[in-house]
Amino acid sequence: MIDFFWLLLGIALIIFAANWLTDGAASIARRFGISDLVVGLTVVAFGTSTPELSISIVSALQGNAPMAIGNVVGSNIFNILVIIGAVALIRPIKVERSLMVNDIGLVVLSALALLVIGYGDVLGDTKVNIVSRVNGILLLLFFAIFLRYTFSQAKTGEYADDPAASKGSKRKEIPVWRSLLLVAAGLAGLVYGGDRFVAGASGVAMSLGMSEAVVGLTIVAAGTSLPELAASIAAAVKGNSGIAVGNVIGSNIFNIFLVLGSAATIRPLPFGGITHFDLLVMTGASLVFWLFCWKFGKRTITRPEGAILLAFYIAYIVYQVNSISG
């Protein structure tokens, strides 16, 4: 019972803290004239990815590599199949040309990078699949390049807001002192919430006979993706597809390059129970997302396509449940 309590307390703290951090950081960013699309790709994506960051780093420090990697892989699968699927069902997603040209390819590239690392045994690079410190440093370098490129494109106006999407949307101005307080409170809540969540999830895994890898791929991944889900659905309802899609794209890039890169740099991460199939599902989801966006050059993800993405996720969860019972 105490494990469920820590699990619920941890996820509650993580969701509230991520929201505080996102609100505070987005307010500060907008004071510098950063567009909604860039805020979605960077500030909001970072804020909603901080649960994954805190949990993966805590897991790495505690020597729980399967949960650290499973959290990232499962979150990226959830982000595309569930969040993009749900948002498309609410309202077909019109993808900005700048996202297609500059960023969605990076989602596929990041997934392929982790897939190659995870196939080290097949490629003959190593006998045991592991995200080494060298891999972690390389992932962080990719992350730095992504940030540099995004902000350089923003300066050229490549990521300017769509006037039709932002028309009539009024934002409350948050005082600077309150923005800084929200950022500080958010960071503190994420650190403590992440610690409690990992402790609770590990206890639940043991009590249910589930491996920590499966818990990371499912329960932890879904829990840490709730901020992305809430932020994207709220943005979709308000008609702001820039933040809705940019949030998911940025979060997936952050999860692999920043989250996994940071965790692996702290301590090398053996894949453990994270299988080739899980990595293939993550990469396949990224490719399907890219193809749906490119379809017939219309750059729109339709409601039927959203339903297909959700169906893929249900099938994946059924597979995981069957693997446990089998």
C-alpha positions as a printed Julia matrix, in Angstrom:
326×3 Matrix{Float64}:
   0.0     0.0     0.0
   2.82    2.42    0.84
   4.3     1.86   -2.64
   1.03    2.97   -4.28
   0.98    6.01   -2.0
   4.49    7.05   -3.05
   3.61    6.32   -6.69
   0.54    8.59   -6.58
   2.27   11.29   -4.52
   5.25   11.27   -6.87
   3.19   11.59  -10.05
   1.01   14.33   -8.5
   4.09   16.32   -7.52
   5.65   15.75  -10.95
   2.56   16.94  -12.85
   2.08   20.07  -10.71
   5.79   20.86  -10.69
   6.12   20.43  -14.46
   3.18   22.8   -14.92
   4.77   25.41  -12.63
   8.1    25.12  -14.39
   6.51   25.35  -17.84
   4.37   28.38  -16.96
   7.27   30.23  -15.38
   9.79   29.42  -18.1
   7.34   30.13  -20.95
   6.48   33.51  -19.41
  10.15   34.44  -19.18
  10.8    33.23  -22.74
   7.93   35.26  -24.18
   9.26   38.39  -22.52
  12.22   37.98  -24.87
   9.91   37.8   -27.9
  10.24   34.05  -28.54
   7.43   32.69  -30.74
   4.83   30.11  -29.65
   6.33   27.5   -31.98
   9.81   27.91  -30.5
   8.34   27.95  -26.98
   6.58   24.67  -27.79
   9.73   23.12  -29.24
  12.01   24.2   -26.41
  10.56   25.7   -23.22
   7.29   23.75  -23.04
   8.99   20.6   -24.34
  11.69   20.95  -21.66
   9.11   21.62  -18.95
   6.99   18.61  -19.88
  10.11   16.43  -20.26
  11.47   17.26  -16.81
   9.51   14.35  -15.24
  11.37   11.95  -17.56
  14.62   13.78  -16.8
  14.21   13.63  -13.03
  13.07   10.0   -13.0
  15.75    8.77  -15.42
  18.54   10.55  -13.54
  17.3     9.27  -10.17
  16.99    5.77  -11.66
  20.53    5.99  -13.05
  21.91    7.14   -9.69
  20.13    4.24   -7.98
  21.47    1.75  -10.54
  18.01    1.13  -12.02
  18.96    1.28  -15.72
  15.93   -0.6   -17.16
  13.55    1.96  -15.67
  15.71    4.88  -16.88
  15.75    3.61  -20.48
  12.23    2.19  -20.4
  10.94    5.56  -19.23
  12.42    7.29  -22.3
  11.45    4.63  -24.86
   7.93    4.22  -23.44
   7.38    7.98  -23.19
   8.37    8.53  -26.82
   5.99    5.76  -27.93
   3.2     7.25  -25.77
   3.87   10.8   -27.01
   3.39    9.9   -30.67
   0.77    7.16  -30.57
  -1.42    8.48  -27.75
  -0.87   12.25  -27.62
  -0.72   12.92  -31.37
  -3.52   10.38  -31.86
  -5.76   12.01  -29.23
  -5.03   15.56  -30.46
  -5.83   14.55  -34.06
  -9.14   13.05  -32.93
 -10.05   16.33  -31.24
  -8.99   18.44  -34.2
  -7.04   17.46  -37.35
  -3.46   18.66  -36.96
  -2.1    21.07  -39.53
   1.68   20.73  -39.38
   3.7    23.87  -40.04
   6.12   23.67  -42.96
   9.0    24.73  -40.7
   8.37   21.72  -38.46
   8.38   19.35  -41.43
  11.61   20.75  -42.84
  13.54   21.31  -39.62
  12.32   19.14  -36.75
  10.26   16.02  -37.48
  13.27   14.49  -39.21
  15.16   14.91  -35.91
  12.5    12.84  -34.14
  13.22   10.0   -36.57
  16.98   10.57  -36.33
  16.96   10.44  -32.52
  14.95    7.21  -32.58
  17.32    5.68  -35.12
  20.32    6.72  -32.99
  18.94    4.87  -29.96
  17.97    1.91  -32.16
  21.57    1.58  -33.39
  22.89    1.81  -29.82
  20.38   -0.86  -28.74
  21.48   -3.18  -31.53
  25.1    -3.17  -30.37
  25.03   -6.95  -29.82
  23.73   -7.6   -33.34
  26.19   -5.18  -34.93
  29.04   -6.8   -33.03
  30.08   -3.67  -31.15
  29.46   -5.15  -27.71
  28.32   -8.38  -26.09
  25.95   -6.57  -23.72
  23.66   -3.81  -24.97
  24.47   -0.65  -23.06
  24.18    3.12  -23.41
  27.77    4.01  -22.53
  29.11    7.32  -21.23
  30.53    8.01  -24.68
  27.05    7.43  -26.16
  25.6     9.74  -23.51
  28.06   12.53  -24.33
  27.34   12.17  -28.05
  23.59   12.37  -27.4
  24.12   15.56  -25.37
  26.15   17.03  -28.23
  23.26   16.3   -30.6
  20.97   18.05  -28.13
  23.19   21.14  -28.07
  23.19   21.22  -31.88
  19.38   20.95  -31.91
  19.01   23.89  -29.52
  21.54   26.0   -31.4
  19.84   25.3   -34.72
  16.33   25.97  -33.38
  17.19   29.36  -31.92
  19.21   30.37  -34.98
  16.19   29.56  -37.16
  13.98   31.55  -34.8
  16.15   34.63  -35.34
  15.61   34.35  -39.1
  11.84   34.23  -38.64
  11.57   30.59  -39.79
   9.51   29.75  -36.7
   7.22   32.77  -36.73
   3.76   32.21  -35.27
   0.82   31.57  -37.56
  -1.36   34.69  -37.18
  -4.52   32.67  -37.75
  -3.6    30.24  -34.98
  -2.72   32.87  -32.42
  -5.48   35.34  -33.31
  -7.54   36.27  -30.31
  -5.47   34.23  -27.86
  -4.71   36.44  -24.91
  -2.12   35.36  -22.38
  -1.9    36.57  -18.82
   1.32   38.39  -18.11
   3.04   36.81  -15.11
   5.29   39.1   -13.05
   8.98   38.26  -13.27
   9.26   37.44   -9.55
   6.38   35.0    -9.81
   7.84   33.4   -12.94
  11.15   32.82  -11.15
   9.3    31.43   -8.11
   7.35   29.03  -10.33
  10.58   27.81  -11.96
  12.25   27.22   -8.57
   9.2    25.48   -7.08
   8.86   23.37  -10.22
  12.45   22.17  -10.08
  12.21   21.32   -6.38
   8.93   19.45   -6.86
  10.34   17.47   -9.78
  13.4    16.33   -7.85
  11.43   15.11   -4.83
   8.51   13.82   -6.89
  10.87   11.89   -9.16
  12.55   10.22   -6.19
   9.21    9.17   -4.65
   7.81    8.01   -7.99
  10.78    5.74   -8.71
  10.61    4.27   -5.21
   6.88    3.61   -5.54
   7.09    2.22   -9.09
   9.9    -0.16   -8.14
   7.86   -1.43   -5.18
   4.76   -1.91   -7.34
   6.8    -3.8    -9.93
   8.09   -6.21   -7.33
   4.65   -6.77   -5.78
   3.01   -7.45   -9.17
   5.84   -9.58  -10.51
   6.54   -7.12  -13.33
  10.05   -6.36  -14.47
  11.34   -2.83  -13.94
  11.79   -2.55  -17.72
   8.07   -3.21  -18.34
   7.07   -0.81  -15.56
   9.28    1.85  -17.15
   7.83    1.21  -20.62
   4.2     1.38  -19.47
   3.26    2.77  -16.04
   6.17    5.17  -15.6
   6.14    6.24  -19.27
   2.42    7.0   -19.24
   2.67    8.8   -15.91
   5.56   11.02  -16.94
   3.86   11.79  -20.28
   0.74   13.2   -18.62
   2.14   16.77  -18.72
   2.71   16.45  -22.48
  -0.8    15.02  -22.91
  -2.42   17.8   -20.89
  -0.4    20.58  -22.57
  -1.02   19.29  -26.09
  -4.75   18.66  -25.66
  -5.23   22.08  -24.07
  -3.36   23.68  -26.97
  -5.38   21.7   -29.53
  -8.7    22.73  -27.96
  -7.57   26.37  -28.19
  -6.59   25.85  -31.84
  -2.87   26.32  -31.24
  -1.37   23.45  -33.22
   2.11   25.02  -33.01
   2.45   24.33  -29.28
   0.52   21.02  -29.48
   2.76   19.44  -32.12
   5.93   21.32  -31.19
   5.57   20.06  -27.63
   5.54   16.4   -28.71
   8.34   16.84  -31.25
  10.51   18.73  -28.77
   9.77   16.27  -25.95
  10.77   13.24  -28.03
  14.02   14.91  -29.07
  14.67   16.03  -25.47
  13.94   12.55  -24.08
  16.61   10.81  -26.14
  19.25   13.5   -26.56
  18.98   15.27  -23.17
  17.3    12.83  -20.76
  19.01    9.63  -21.85
  22.23   11.48  -22.64
  22.36   12.96  -19.13
  21.48    9.68  -17.41
  24.06    7.68  -19.4
  26.76   10.29  -18.75
  26.13    9.93  -15.0
  26.22    6.12  -15.18
  26.35    3.71  -18.18
  22.9     2.15  -18.7
  22.51   -1.54  -19.66
  19.3    -2.1   -21.65
  18.31   -5.07  -19.51
  14.7    -5.98  -20.28
  14.31   -3.29  -22.95
  14.09   -5.43  -26.07
  14.81   -4.87  -29.75
  11.04   -4.99  -30.3
  10.48   -2.02  -27.97
  13.11    0.01  -29.85
  11.58   -0.98  -33.19
   8.12    0.13  -32.01
   9.54    3.51  -30.95
  11.32    3.95  -34.3
   8.3     2.71  -36.24
   6.02    5.16  -34.43
   8.38    8.01  -35.35
   8.39    6.95  -39.02
   4.58    6.64  -39.13
   4.28   10.11  -37.57
   6.61   11.49  -40.24
   4.69    9.73  -43.05
   1.3    10.93  -41.79
   2.61   14.5   -41.75
   3.95   14.23  -45.31
   0.85   12.51  -46.74
   0.07   13.88  -50.2
   1.9    17.08  -49.3
  -1.05   18.34  -47.22
   0.89   18.26  -43.93
  -2.27   17.32  -42.0
  -2.83   14.44  -39.57
  -6.51   13.52  -39.91
  -8.94   12.01  -37.4
  -8.78    8.51  -38.97
  -4.99    8.66  -38.76
  -5.27    9.69  -35.11
  -7.46    6.64  -34.48
  -4.85    4.42  -36.19
  -2.11    5.77  -33.9
  -4.22    5.06  -30.8
  -4.98    1.55  -32.07
  -1.25    0.91  -32.49
  -0.66    1.87  -28.84
  -3.46   -0.39  -27.59
  -1.92   -3.27  -29.55
   1.5    -2.53  -28.01
   0.08   -2.52  -24.46
  -1.77   -5.79  -25.13
   1.54   -7.27  -26.26
   3.26   -6.13  -23.07
   0.48   -7.56  -20.89
   0.62  -10.87  -22.74
   4.4   -10.99  -22.32
   3.95  -10.64  -18.55
   1.26  -13.33  -18.3
   3.2   -15.58  -20.71
